[in-house]
Amino acid sequence: MPLLNHLLANNRAWAASKIEQDPVFFQNLTKQQKPKYLWIGCSDSRVPANQIIGLAPGEVFVHRNVANLVIHTDFNALSVIEYAVEVLKVEHIMLCGHYGCGGIEAATHTEQRGLIGNWLRHIQDLHTKYSAELAELPNKEAQLKRLCELNVREQLNNVCRTTIVQSAWQRGQKLTLHGWVYSVEDGLIRELWPDITHVEKII
């Protein structure tokens, strides 16, 4: 028996349930996707974009990586943003971090971590930048939560400053950015920096 046979069985059950609920569900999915939303989030398996914002497949374009980073030399992330903004014409970009992020916590430790250490260096720099503010918080848990929020702000800034987003705003394209953080503990999203619609509102 194939090792992942249970997942294939799950897939068949899921497909059957979708057809039972809506006989043309998959026919509609085959049409050109026209999502209004781009989600940039963490790869953490506990944070599935579609599910936590209650959208069906085809309604949100998604980019995920460890600790939801948007780095100006990351052509993967930039390509996703460019396609979403210039081809799909999304109207909203949600940059969503989450409390309890393993990448954020790992970045606060000093041991060497191989290739992922280079990726997390961006968060380590952020940790250093805000070390005084973080030191005033009462415990490690509060510091990590605040670092998650600061990381959302930093990455949202990075999205705002891409030539892709700035060009879209300059030509009058309807595009709003949102900085969110998700709590695994209660399943709720908190708006940290909502409704950024032009360069002057960069945080």
SEMAR-515361 format. One record per residue (C-alpha): residue number from 1; residue in three letters; x, y, z. Coordinates in steps of 0.2 Angstrom, whole numbers. Example, Ala and Ser with C-alpha at 12.3 -4.5 7.8 and 13.67 -1.06 7.14 Angstrom:
<atoms>
[atom 1,ala,[62,-22,39]] [atom 2,ser,[68,-5,36]] 
</atoms>
This chain:
<atoms>
[atom 1,met,[0,0,0]] [atom 2,pro,[7,17,-4]] [atom 3,leu,[13,27,11]] [atom 4,leu,[2,42,7]] [atom 5,asn,[-14,32,2]] [atom 6,his,[-23,40,17]] [atom 7,leu,[-20,57,9]] [atom 8,leu,[-26,51,-8]] [atom 9,ala,[-42,44,1]] [atom 10,asn,[-44,61,9]] [atom 11,asn,[-43,70,-7]] [atom 12,arg,[-56,59,-15]] [atom 13,ala,[-68,62,-1]] [atom 14,trp,[-65,80,-1]] [atom 15,ala,[-68,81,-20]] [atom 16,ala,[-84,71,-18]] [atom 17,ser,[-90,82,-4]] [atom 18,lys,[-87,98,-15]] [atom 19,ile,[-97,90,-29]] [atom 20,glu,[-111,85,-18]] [atom 21,gln,[-112,103,-11]] [atom 22,asp,[-110,111,-28]] [atom 23,pro,[-110,100,-44]] [atom 24,val,[-101,114,-54]] [atom 25,phe,[-88,118,-41]] [atom 26,phe,[-73,111,-51]] [atom 27,gln,[-80,117,-68]] [atom 28,asn,[-80,135,-61]] [atom 29,leu,[-62,133,-54]] [atom 30,thr,[-55,129,-71]] [atom 31,lys,[-60,146,-77]] [atom 32,gln,[-47,160,-76]] [atom 33,gln,[-43,164,-58]] [atom 34,lys,[-48,182,-54]] [atom 35,pro,[-43,184,-35]] [atom 36,lys,[-45,201,-27]] [atom 37,tyr,[-32,197,-14]] [atom 38,leu,[-14,193,-12]] [atom 39,trp,[-9,184,5]] [atom 40,ile,[9,185,10]] [atom 41,gly,[11,174,25]] [atom 42,cys,[22,161,34]] [atom 43,ser,[24,143,28]] [atom 44,asp,[18,137,45]] [atom 45,ser,[6,123,42]] [atom 46,arg,[-6,130,56]] [atom 47,val,[-9,146,46]] [atom 48,pro,[-18,141,30]] [atom 49,ala,[-23,157,21]] [atom 50,asn,[-39,152,13]] [atom 51,gln,[-47,144,28]] [atom 52,ile,[-43,157,41]] [atom 53,ile,[-51,171,30]] [atom 54,gly,[-65,160,24]] [atom 55,leu,[-62,161,6]] [atom 56,ala,[-63,147,-7]] [atom 57,pro,[-50,141,-19]] [atom 58,gly,[-47,153,-33]] [atom 59,glu,[-52,168,-22]] [atom 60,val,[-35,172,-14]] [atom 61,phe,[-17,172,-22]] [atom 62,val,[-5,165,-10]] [atom 63,his,[14,167,-6]] [atom 64,arg,[22,159,9]] [atom 65,asn,[39,157,16]] [atom 66,val,[47,155,33]] [atom 67,ala,[43,170,44]] [atom 68,asn,[33,179,30]] [atom 69,leu,[48,189,24]] [atom 70,val,[48,201,9]] [atom 71,ile,[66,204,4]] [atom 72,his,[71,216,-10]] [atom 73,thr,[82,203,-18]] [atom 74,asp,[70,188,-17]] [atom 75,phe,[64,186,-35]] [atom 76,asn,[52,173,-29]] [atom 77,ala,[42,185,-18]] [atom 78,leu,[44,199,-30]] [atom 79,ser,[38,189,-45]] [atom 80,val,[22,184,-35]] [atom 81,ile,[19,202,-31]] [atom 82,glu,[22,208,-49]] [atom 83,tyr,[10,194,-56]] [atom 84,ala,[-3,198,-43]] [atom 85,val,[-3,217,-45]] [atom 86,glu,[1,218,-64]] [atom 87,val,[-8,203,-71]] [atom 88,leu,[-21,198,-59]] [atom 89,lys,[-25,216,-53]] [atom 90,val,[-28,211,-35]] [atom 91,glu,[-35,225,-25]] [atom 92,his,[-28,220,-8]] [atom 93,ile,[-11,213,-2]] [atom 94,met,[-12,206,16]] [atom 95,leu,[5,204,24]] [atom 96,cys,[1,192,39]] [atom 97,gly,[12,186,52]] [atom 98,his,[7,175,67]] [atom 99,tyr,[11,173,85]] [atom 100,gly,[21,158,90]] [atom 101,cys,[31,159,74]] [atom 102,gly,[46,147,74]] [atom 103,gly,[56,157,63]] [atom 104,ile,[54,173,74]] [atom 105,glu,[59,163,89]] [atom 106,ala,[74,154,80]] [atom 107,ala,[81,171,75]] [atom 108,thr,[82,176,94]] [atom 109,his,[95,162,97]] [atom 110,thr,[113,164,93]] [atom 111,glu,[118,146,87]] [atom 112,gln,[122,143,69]] [atom 113,arg,[108,136,59]] [atom 114,gly,[115,133,41]] [atom 115,leu,[106,141,26]] [atom 116,ile,[90,145,36]] [atom 117,gly,[102,156,47]] [atom 118,asn,[105,167,32]] [atom 119,trp,[86,169,29]] [atom 120,leu,[83,173,48]] [atom 121,arg,[97,186,48]] [atom 122,his,[84,199,42]] [atom 123,ile,[74,196,58]] [atom 124,gln,[90,195,69]] [atom 125,asp,[94,213,62]] [atom 126,leu,[76,218,67]] [atom 127,his,[78,211,84]] [atom 128,thr,[94,221,86]] [atom 129,lys,[86,237,80]] [atom 130,tyr,[72,236,92]] [atom 131,ser,[82,228,107]] [atom 132,ala,[78,243,119]] [atom 133,glu,[59,242,116]] [atom 134,leu,[59,223,118]] [atom 135,ala,[70,224,134]] [atom 136,glu,[56,234,142]] [atom 137,leu,[43,220,140]] [atom 138,pro,[40,209,155]] [atom 139,asn,[45,192,148]] [atom 140,lys,[51,182,133]] [atom 141,glu,[33,178,127]] [atom 142,ala,[29,196,126]] [atom 143,gln,[45,200,118]] [atom 144,leu,[42,187,104]] [atom 145,lys,[24,193,101]] [atom 146,arg,[30,210,99]] [atom 147,leu,[44,205,87]] [atom 148,cys,[31,196,77]] [atom 149,glu,[22,212,76]] [atom 150,leu,[37,222,72]] [atom 151,asn,[42,210,58]] [atom 152,val,[25,212,50]] [atom 153,arg,[28,231,50]] [atom 154,glu,[45,229,43]] [atom 155,gln,[39,217,29]] [atom 156,leu,[24,228,25]] [atom 157,asn,[36,242,23]] [atom 158,asn,[46,232,11]] [atom 159,val,[31,228,1]] [atom 160,cys,[26,246,0]] [atom 161,arg,[43,251,-6]] [atom 162,thr,[44,239,-20]] [atom 163,thr,[44,247,-37]] [atom 164,ile,[29,236,-41]] [atom 165,val,[18,243,-28]] [atom 166,gln,[24,261,-30]] [atom 167,ser,[22,260,-49]] [atom 168,ala,[4,254,-46]] [atom 169,trp,[0,268,-35]] [atom 170,gln,[8,281,-46]] [atom 171,arg,[-3,275,-61]] [atom 172,gly,[-19,276,-50]] [atom 173,gln,[-22,257,-48]] [atom 174,lys,[-34,252,-34]] [atom 175,leu,[-22,244,-22]] [atom 176,thr,[-23,243,-3]] [atom 177,leu,[-11,235,9]] [atom 178,his,[-14,228,26]] [atom 179,gly,[-3,222,40]] [atom 180,trp,[-11,208,50]] [atom 181,val,[-5,196,64]] [atom 182,tyr,[-14,179,67]] [atom 183,ser,[-16,171,83]] [atom 184,val,[-15,152,83]] [atom 185,glu,[-22,151,101]] [atom 186,asp,[-39,158,96]] [atom 187,gly,[-40,158,77]] [atom 188,leu,[-42,177,76]] [atom 189,ile,[-33,190,65]] [atom 190,arg,[-28,207,72]] [atom 191,glu,[-26,222,61]] [atom 192,leu,[-10,230,65]] [atom 193,trp,[-8,242,51]] [atom 194,pro,[-24,243,40]] [atom 195,asp,[-28,251,23]] [atom 196,ile,[-12,258,16]] [atom 197,thr,[-16,266,0]] [atom 198,his,[-2,277,-6]] [atom 199,val,[16,280,-3]] [atom 200,glu,[14,294,10]] [atom 201,lys,[5,281,21]] [atom 202,ile,[20,270,22]] [atom 203,ile,[23,266,41]] 
</atoms>
